[in-house]
Amino acid sequence: MAVFDHTLNLATAVMELGRFQVDLGTRELRRDGVAIPVGSRAFDILAVLVSAGGRLVTKDELLSAVWPQTIVEENNIQVQLSALRKILGPDRNLVLTVPGRGYQLCVRKPDVAPTSRQGGSMRDAHRLPPPLNIALVGRERAVQRILAMLESSRLVTLVGTGGIGKTRLSFEVARRTEQDSAEPAYFVDLSDLTTRDGMLEAIMTGCGRSTGDAGVPEEGVACALSNLRGLLLIDNAEHLIAHVAEVVDALLAANAHVRVVVTSRERLRISPEHTFKVDPLETPPASAAQVDILAHSAVRLFLQRANAMQVTVDADSRQLQLVGEMCRRLDGIPLAIELAAARVADLGLDGARRCLDDRMAFLTGGYRTARLRHQSLRATFDWSFALLGHSERILFRRIAVFDRLFTLDALGAVACDATLSLDSAIAGIDALVANSLLNVQMEGPRVLYWLYESTRAYALQKLCDEGEVETITMRYERNFSHLPSRGGEDQLKSESGNVHRPSPAAVHDTLNWTSAQNGNFALR
């Protein structure tokens, strides 16, 4: 988000915006004192935003002020904003679009504006997006823990599976840090970038510094930001993880004052790093009483999103039990819960619950303004799957036959063959865990693995797409009952401590492929 020094002279109705001056009296836009041509409607929009003094202006306000007593299409606003931003050039971030809410002039008083090493204002710095008018559910303890970590560590990486809420949590942490320290927070989003140079340029621009020549090395960025103070938030780093690790490592070595928060599906793996694993929201057990169901954060989020769409969930035990069951099956993952709650308006609670058997097709229709990979559950997993290597993808789809905890021995017996060696599988485990696609649980000296139900549903689809369902299922049936036990045990235990060993028939009950033509399947 851009930051601009501003002063408003009420007598002359002139606002200073960095290089620009907006004269409301003469309806002139000047750059460095020289008038530049601007269309009437574009200036009207700018005048409304200037008069708001940094306040958010809704779409309806803008339409009423610029086109009074006239019915026009909403895209007229976008056309005029595009023309205005073209005129502003490098300062185009002066006018911010807040998705789903309205428009805002990014202004900051000069007495708190940070200065660059060269003494110029950091007017191009990307500041945090305005807070949403939606309460952050179930994350207060996590916020406090991360803030405490930042007291002793200058680098904290928030890791977790897709849709777990890393970005939203990091925004809350950054805002609290900004409020408590009176130092700025800078925001860099890497989700749409694909190259190292693009990443370096985004970090420089996000911190309000000139990028200079393309391809500047990490050390050059670190030197340019050596006097930066405050918090640097780097969001969505997993697909550029190695490059991000290098530049953050260099920055922290060159700057003893800046703190960095990174969100990623895997950690940076550099020495200054402290990692915070973002867990799912709390889900109620199947035996929970009505009052206990309401106490769990996953249920509260579901009800919050349902209420936002004017869907009322009665407080009787039947409806709350359905909500609790859906939240459990969605593993407490916020994105999946929000997508499911959105479908209740069309299908009702019982219909939405049944559709979870085909959740990859069902959980769609996220916010229009959200990133593409957050508009459906499948797209979220597609993003993570694309980061895997060939052997890792083979392993990922084959372990989908396990519906509970499983050991390395079990994995080797089912997943390994001439196309996937045990060494490759062990390396693949590390990659899947690092990318938050596989969970690890310690049980004494043993390591057990398990998949979220939604992750498993996606892996099953990949297994079906590759035509391996029958082969891997038969291998499971043939080998599972003969696997060697550890510590004299012949069975695996679930998280609750109950003894569980999936029967071969249970695999067939779980996988139901309906036709060879379309490859559809359902979780049971």
C-alpha positions in Angstrom: 0.0 0.0 0.0 1.3 3.4 -0.9 2.1 6.0 1.8 1.9 9.7 0.9 2.7 12.8 2.9 -0.2 15.2 2.8 -1.4 18.5 4.0 -4.7 20.1 3.3 -5.0 23.9 3.1 -8.7 24.5 3.8 -8.5 28.1 2.6 -7.2 27.2 -0.8 -8.6 23.6 -0.8 -5.2 22.2 -2.0 -3.9 18.9 -1.0 -0.2 18.0 -1.3 0.3 14.3 -2.3 4.0 13.8 -2.7 4.8 15.2 -6.2 1.1 16.0 -6.8 -1.1 18.8 -5.8 -4.9 18.5 -6.0 -6.6 22.0 -6.2 -10.3 21.5 -5.5 -11.0 25.2 -6.1 -9.7 25.3 -9.7 -10.2 21.6 -10.3 -6.6 21.1 -11.2 -4.2 18.2 -10.7 -0.6 19.4 -10.8 2.6 17.4 -10.8 5.6 19.3 -9.3 3.6 22.5 -9.8 2.7 21.8 -13.5 -0.9 21.2 -14.4 -1.6 17.9 -16.1 -4.7 17.0 -18.0 -7.3 14.8 -16.3 -10.8 13.9 -17.3 -13.8 15.5 -15.6 -15.1 12.3 -14.1 -11.7 11.0 -13.1 -11.1 14.3 -11.2 -14.5 14.0 -9.6 -13.5 10.6 -8.2 -10.2 12.0 -7.0 -12.0 15.0 -5.4 -14.3 12.7 -3.5 -11.4 10.6 -2.1 -9.5 13.8 -1.2 -12.4 15.3 0.6 -12.8 12.0 2.6 -9.4 12.6 4.1 -8.3 9.0 4.0 -11.7 7.6 5.0 -13.0 4.5 3.1 -15.5 5.6 0.4 -18.1 3.0 -0.6 -19.0 2.3 -4.1 -22.5 3.7 -3.6 -21.1 6.9 -2.2 -18.9 7.3 -5.2 -21.6 6.6 -7.6 -24.0 9.1 -5.9 -21.3 11.9 -5.8 -19.9 11.5 -9.3 -23.1 10.5 -11.2 -25.9 12.2 -9.1 -29.4 11.3 -10.2 -28.0 9.1 -12.9 -28.0 5.3 -13.2 -24.7 4.0 -14.5 -22.9 0.7 -14.5 -20.4 0.0 -11.8 -17.6 -0.5 -14.3 -17.7 3.2 -15.0 -15.9 3.6 -11.7 -13.2 1.1 -12.8 -12.8 2.9 -16.1 -12.2 6.3 -14.5 -10.0 4.8 -11.8 -7.9 3.2 -14.5 -7.5 6.5 -16.3 -6.6 8.3 -13.0 -4.0 5.7 -12.0 -2.4 5.9 -15.5 -1.9 9.6 -14.9 -0.5 9.0 -11.4 2.1 6.6 -12.9 4.5 5.3 -10.2 2.2 6.8 -7.6 -0.8 4.8 -8.8 -1.1 3.1 -5.4 -2.3 6.5 -4.1 -5.8 5.2 -4.8 -6.5 1.9 -3.2 -9.3 -0.5 -4.0 -10.5 -2.4 -0.9 -12.1 -5.5 -2.3 -15.8 -5.8 -1.4 -15.8 -2.5 0.6 -14.9 0.5 -1.5 -12.0 2.9 -2.3 -9.5 4.9 -0.2 -6.9 7.5 -0.6 -3.7 6.3 1.0 -2.4 9.2 3.1 -0.2 9.5 6.1 0.8 12.6 8.0 4.4 13.7 7.4 5.4 13.7 11.0 5.2 9.9 11.1 6.3 9.1 7.6 9.5 7.1 7.6 12.4 8.3 5.5 14.6 6.4 3.2 18.4 6.2 3.4 18.6 9.0 0.9 16.2 11.1 2.9 13.2 10.8 0.6 9.8 9.8 1.8 8.8 6.1 1.5 5.7 7.0 -0.5 5.6 3.8 -2.5 5.7 1.5 0.6 3.0 -1.1 0.7 1.1 -0.8 4.0 -1.2 -3.3 5.5 -4.7 -3.7 4.0 -7.5 -2.1 6.1 -8.9 -4.6 8.6 -11.9 -6.6 7.6 -15.2 -6.0 9.5 -15.2 -9.6 10.4 -14.0 -10.9 13.8 -11.0 -13.2 13.8 -12.3 -16.3 15.4 -10.3 -18.6 17.6 -6.9 -17.1 17.0 -6.2 -14.8 20.1 -4.0 -17.4 21.7 -2.0 -17.8 18.5 -1.7 -14.0 18.1 -0.3 -13.7 21.6 2.2 -16.5 21.1 3.5 -15.1 17.9 3.9 -11.6 19.4 5.8 -13.2 22.3 8.1 -15.0 19.8 8.8 -11.7 18.0 10.1 -10.3 21.3 12.9 -12.8 21.3 13.3 -13.6 17.6 13.5 -11.3 14.6 12.1 -13.9 12.2 9.0 -15.9 12.6 7.6 -18.1 9.8 3.9 -19.1 10.0 3.5 -22.5 8.4 0.5 -24.6 7.7 -1.7 -26.2 5.1 -3.5 -24.2 2.5 -6.6 -22.4 3.8 -5.6 -22.7 7.4 -5.6 -18.9 7.8 -1.9 -17.9 7.8 -2.4 -14.6 6.0 -5.3 -13.4 8.2 -3.4 -14.3 11.3 -0.2 -12.6 10.1 -2.2 -9.4 9.4 -3.5 -9.3 12.9 0.0 -9.8 14.3 1.4 -7.1 12.1 -1.4 -4.6 13.1 -0.8 -5.4 16.8 2.9 -4.9 16.4 2.4 -1.6 14.6 0.1 -0.3 17.3 2.4 -1.4 20.2 5.7 -0.3 18.8 4.6 2.9 16.9 6.8 1.6 14.0 5.4 0.8 10.6 4.6 -2.6 9.1 5.4 -3.3 5.5 3.5 -5.8 3.4 4.8 -7.8 0.4 2.5 -10.4 -1.3 4.4 -12.9 -3.5 1.4 -15.0 -4.6 1.4 -13.6 -8.2 5.2 -13.6 -8.7 7.2 -16.4 -10.3 10.8 -15.2 -10.5 13.6 -14.3 -8.1 14.0 -10.8 -9.7 10.2 -10.2 -9.4 10.4 -11.2 -5.7 13.4 -8.9 -5.0 11.6 -6.0 -6.8 8.5 -6.6 -4.8 10.4 -6.5 -1.5 12.1 -3.3 -2.4 8.9 -1.6 -3.6 7.0 -2.9 -0.6 9.5 -1.1 1.6 9.4 2.1 -0.4 12.8 1.9 -2.0 13.8 2.3 -5.6 14.4 -1.0 -7.3 17.2 0.3 -9.5 18.5 -2.1 -12.1 16.8 -5.5 -12.5 18.5 -8.5 -11.0 20.0 -6.7 -8.0 21.5 -9.4 -5.7 20.2 -10.3 -2.3 23.1 -8.5 -0.7 22.1 -5.3 -2.6 18.6 -5.5 -1.3 19.9 -6.1 2.3 22.2 -3.1 1.9 19.4 -0.9 0.6 17.1 -1.9 3.5 19.9 -1.8 6.2 18.2 1.1 8.1 14.6 -0.2 7.7 12.8 -0.2 11.0 9.5 -1.9 11.8 8.0 -5.2 10.7 8.3 -6.7 7.2 5.5 -9.1 6.4 6.2 -11.4 3.4 3.1 -13.3 2.4 2.8 -16.5 0.3 6.5 -17.5 0.1 6.3 -21.2 -0.5 6.8 -21.2 -4.3 9.8 -18.9 -4.0 11.0 -20.3 -0.7 14.8 -20.7 -1.5 15.0 -17.1 -2.9 13.0 -15.7 0.1 15.3 -17.5 2.5 18.4 -16.0 0.9 17.2 -12.4 0.9 15.7 -12.6 4.5 18.9 -14.1 5.8 21.0 -11.3 4.2 18.5 -8.7 5.4 18.7 -9.8 9.0 22.5 -9.9 8.9 22.6 -6.3 7.6 19.9 -4.9 9.8 19.7 -5.3 13.5 16.4 -3.5 13.9 13.9 -5.0 11.4 11.7 -7.9 12.3 10.3 -10.2 9.6 7.1 -12.4 9.6 6.8 -14.8 6.7 3.8 -16.9 5.7 4.5 -20.1 3.8 3.4 -23.7 3.5 7.0 -24.7 4.4 9.6 -23.0 6.6 12.6 -21.1 5.3 15.2 -23.3 7.0 17.7 -20.5 7.9 19.4 -20.1 11.3 17.5 -17.0 12.6 14.1 -18.6 12.0 11.5 -19.5 14.6 8.6 -21.5 13.2 5.0 -21.2 14.3 2.7 -24.0 13.0 -0.8 -22.6 12.4 -3.2 -25.3 13.6 -6.8 -25.9 12.6 -9.5 -24.4 14.6 -10.9 -26.5 17.5 -13.6 -29.0 16.5 -16.0 -30.7 19.0 -15.8 -34.5 19.5 -18.8 -36.5 18.4 -19.9 -37.0 22.0 -19.9 -33.3 22.9 -22.9 -31.8 24.6 -24.7 -28.8 23.0 -23.0 -26.2 25.2 -19.6 -27.7 24.5 -20.2 -27.7 20.7 -20.8 -23.9 20.8 -17.5 -23.4 22.7 -15.4 -24.7 19.8 -13.9 -22.1 17.5 -14.5 -24.0 14.3 -18.3 -24.1 15.1 -18.2 -20.4 15.9 -16.6 -19.6 12.6 -19.2 -21.7 10.7 -22.1 -20.0 12.5 -20.5 -16.5 11.9 -20.3 -17.2 8.1 -23.8 -18.7 8.0 -25.3 -15.8 9.8 -23.6 -13.4 7.4 -25.7 -15.0 4.6 -28.9 -14.8 6.7 -28.9 -18.5 7.4 -30.1 -19.2 10.9 -28.9 -22.3 12.7 -31.3 -23.3 15.5 -29.7 -24.0 18.8 -31.4 -27.4 19.0 -29.1 -30.5 19.4 -29.8 -31.9 15.9 -28.6 -28.8 14.0 -25.7 -28.2 16.2 -24.6 -31.8 15.9 -24.7 -31.5 12.2 -22.5 -28.3 12.3 -20.1 -30.1 14.7 -19.9 -33.1 12.4 -19.2 -30.9 9.4 -16.5 -29.0 11.2 -14.8 -32.3 12.2 -14.9 -33.6 8.7 -13.4 -30.4 7.4 -10.6 -30.8 10.0 -11.2 -27.3 11.4 -9.7 -25.7 8.3 -11.1 -22.1 8.1 -11.3 -21.9 4.3 -13.1 -25.2 4.0 -15.5 -24.2 6.8 -16.3 -20.9 5.1 -16.9 -22.6 1.8 -19.2 -25.2 3.4 -21.1 -22.5 5.3 -21.7 -20.6 2.1 -23.5 -23.7 0.6 -25.9 -24.1 3.5 -28.0 -21.2 2.1 -28.7 -23.4 -1.0 -28.7 -26.9 0.3 -29.5 -26.7 4.0 -27.4 -28.2 6.8 -28.2 -31.9 6.0 -27.7 -31.4 2.3 -24.4 -29.6 2.8 -23.2 -32.4 5.1 -24.0 -35.1 2.5 -22.2 -33.2 -0.2 -19.0 -33.4 1.8 -18.6 -36.9 0.3 -17.6 -35.1 -2.9 -16.1 -32.0 -1.3 -13.7 -31.2 -4.2 -16.6 -30.5 -6.4 -18.8 -29.1 -3.6 -16.5 -26.6 -1.8 -16.4 -23.8 -4.3 -17.7 -20.3 -4.6 -15.2 -18.4 -2.4 -15.1 -14.6 -2.3 -14.9 -13.1 -5.8 -12.1 -10.9 -4.6 -10.0 -13.7 -3.1 -7.0 -15.1 -4.7 -7.9 -17.8 -7.2 -6.5 -20.6 -5.1 -8.8 -19.5 -2.2 -12.0 -19.7 -4.2 -12.3 -23.4 -4.0 -10.9 -26.3 -2.0 -9.5 -28.0 -5.1 -7.6 -24.9 -6.2 -6.0 -24.6 -2.7 -4.6 -28.1 -3.0 -3.7 -27.6 -6.7 -1.3 -24.9 -5.5 0.4 -27.2 -3.1 0.5 -30.1 -5.4 2.2 -28.1 -8.1 5.1 -27.5 -5.8 5.8 -31.2 -5.5 8.3 -33.2 -7.6 7.4 -36.2 -9.6 8.3 -38.8 -7.0 6.6 -36.8 -4.3 3.4 -36.7 -6.3 3.4 -40.5 -6.7 3.8 -40.9 -3.0 1.2 -38.4 -2.1 -1.6 -40.0 -4.2 -0.7 -43.5 -3.1 -0.9 -42.9 0.7 -4.5 -41.8 0.1 -5.6 -45.4 0.9 -4.7 -44.9 4.6 -7.7 -43.6 6.4 -6.0 -43.4 9.9 -2.5 -43.4 11.3 0.1 -45.4 9.5 3.8 -46.2 9.9 6.8 -46.0 7.6 6.6 -49.8 7.1 3.0 -49.6 6.0 3.9 -46.7 3.6 6.7 -48.7 2.1 4.6 -51.8 1.6 1.8 -49.9 -0.1 3.5 -47.1 -2.0 6.9 -48.4 -3.1 7.6 -50.4 -6.2 9.8 -50.2 -9.3 8.5 -46.6 -9.9 9.1 -45.4 -6.4 12.0 -46.6 -4.3 12.0 -46.6 -0.5 14.8 -43.9 -0.5 12.6 -41.7 -2.8 9.6 -42.3 -0.5 11.5 -41.3 2.6 12.7 -38.1 0.8 9.1 -37.6 -0.3 7.8 -37.8 3.3 10.1 -34.9 4.2 8.7 -32.9 1.2 5.0 -33.7 2.1 5.5 -32.8 5.7 7.4 -29.6 4.8 4.6 -28.6 2.4 1.9 -29.2 5.1 0.3 -32.1 3.1 1.2 -34.8 5.6 1.0 -34.7 9.4 3.4 -36.4 11.9 2.5 -37.8 15.3 5.0 -39.1 17.8 4.0 -42.2 19.8 6.9 -43.1 22.0 9.8 -44.1 19.8 7.6 -44.4 16.8 6.6 -41.9 14.2 3.1 -42.2 12.8 1.7 -40.3 9.8 -1.8 -39.2 8.9 -3.8 -37.0 6.4 -6.5 -34.5 7.0 -9.7 -35.8 5.5 -9.8 -33.0 2.9 -6.2 -33.7 2.0 -7.0 -37.3 1.6 -10.0 -36.6 -0.6 -7.7 -34.6 -3.0 -5.1 -37.4 -3.0 -7.7 -40.0 -3.7 -8.8 -37.9 -6.8 -5.2 -37.9 -8.0 -5.0 -41.6 -7.5 -8.1 -42.0 -9.5 -6.9 -39.7 -12.2 -3.7 -41.8 -12.6 -5.7 -45.0 -12.9 -4.0 -46.5 -9.8 -6.9 -47.0 -7.5 -7.3 -50.8 -8.0 -3.6 -51.5 -8.1 -2.8 -49.6 -4.8 -5.9 -50.9 -3.1 -4.9 -54.5 -3.9 -1.4 -53.9 -2.7 -2.8 -52.6 0.5 -5.0 -55.6 1.0 -2.2 -58.0 0.2 0.4 -56.5 2.4 -1.2 -54.7 5.3 -2.0 -57.8 7.5 1.5 -59.1 7.2 3.4 -55.9 8.1 5.9 -56.3 11.0 4.9 -54.7 14.2 7.0 -52.5 16.4 7.5 -52.9 20.1 5.5 -56.1 20.1 2.4 -54.3 19.0 0.3 -55.7 16.2 -2.1 -52.8 15.9 -2.0 -49.0 15.4 -3.7 -46.6 17.8 -5.8 -43.6 16.9 -5.3 -40.2 18.5 -7.9 -41.0 21.1 -6.0 -44.1 22.2 -8.5 -46.6 20.7 -7.0 -49.6 19.0 -7.5 -49.4 15.2 -6.3 -51.4 12.3 -8.2 -50.8 9.1 -9.5 -54.0 7.5 -8.9 -54.6 3.8 -12.7 -54.4 3.2 -12.7 -50.9 4.7 -10.5 -49.7 1.9 -13.2 -50.8 -0.7 -15.9 -49.2 1.5 -13.9 -45.9 1.5 -13.1 -45.8 -2.3 -16.2 -45.9 -4.4 -15.4 -45.3 -8.1 -18.6 -45.1 -10.0 -17.5 -45.4 -13.6 -14.4 -45.8 -15.7 -15.6 -43.0 -18.0 -15.7 -40.1 -15.5 -13.5 -41.4 -12.6 -15.9 -40.0 -10.0 -15.5 -41.2 -6.4 -16.9 -40.4 -3.0 -15.6 -40.6 0.6 -17.7 -42.7 2.8 
